[in-house]
Amino acid sequence: MAAVETSRMNEAGLRKDGALERLKLFGLASPAMLIILVVLAIPVGWLFYVSFVGADGQFSLENYARMLDSKAYYRIFITTFQVSILTTLLCILIGYPLAYFMAQLPPKLANLCMITVLLPFWTSLLVRTYAWLVLLQKRGLVNEWAISAGLWDEPIKIVHNMNGTLIGMVHIMLPFLILPVYGSMKAIDRDFMKAASNLGATPKRAFWTVFFPLTTPGLFAGALMVFILCLGFYVTPAVLGGGKVIMVSMKIVSNIELFVNWGAASALGVVLLVMTFAILWVASRFLKLESITAGGH
């Protein structure tokens, strides 16, 4: 009986210590939670509130009804998802082989390549976008070089369309895919590939059955990050699209600057935010987002 009583007292003491520890952790985290509330929760709440305010200042669903009734909004959302999906796929096609190449290099060369990958972060996004505008215009360096090389006879239109938008966005988004993929590749034990080879697997079979599945957490994390960031992109499609590639963010700006309609702009922002959270929820259900973001295998 004494042993049982002692065990119960120990359990009660552990629960008390655990409660005190959680209380201390909450106290330490409360300043950060307050900052998040002020910086994030309140503006988002205001966004939702304004989206339900009509032209007469009363509660109304007219801002959302306008989106349902207008085909222009459908085209804008289709363009936004089209650009985001194509940018993500192009980043995967370019970034995965590049990350694999970097992972096979000696540490010094790999670090040098990593510097070149991170170099765009040291330059303003606006500067990079206008640099692409200079390069891709009809009398730009790309057209002049291609004509001198005999690839085509006269300048072609590479900018102010979907092509220019994709080129600029892939250049900006590529590091966001390379970094998590490269981290997953470097975390793989090389003995796995040796074991597959000893079991008779060809290099190609060993890559697809051993190496590639182990890199999928980083690949999914990078692709999801690129896709989510592309949904809210404004500067690059506005400059390189030339008004022909209209995304949701650009429509939000026009609703405010041209029509001074904060309700319509807020409704668009709410719909885009809800879509983003829906995508994250689907990813968490089917792609095990918690293991992806943690980089687990």
Secondary structure, 3 states (H helix, E strand, C coil): CHHHHHHHHHHHHHHHHHHHHHHHHHHHHHHHHHHHHHHHHHHHHHHHHHHCECCCCCECCHHHHHHHHCHHHHHHHHHHHHHHHHHHHHHHHHHHHHHHHHHHCCHHHHHHHHHHHHHHHHCCHHHHHHHHHHHHCCCCHHHHHHHHHCCCCCCCCCCCCHHHHHHHHHHHHHHHHHHHHHHHHHCCCCHHHHHHHHCCCCHHHHHHHHHHHHHHHHHHHHHHHHHHHHHCCCHHHHHHCCCCCCCHHHHHHHHHHCCCCHHHHHHHHHHHHHHHHHHHHHHHHHCCHHHHHHCCC
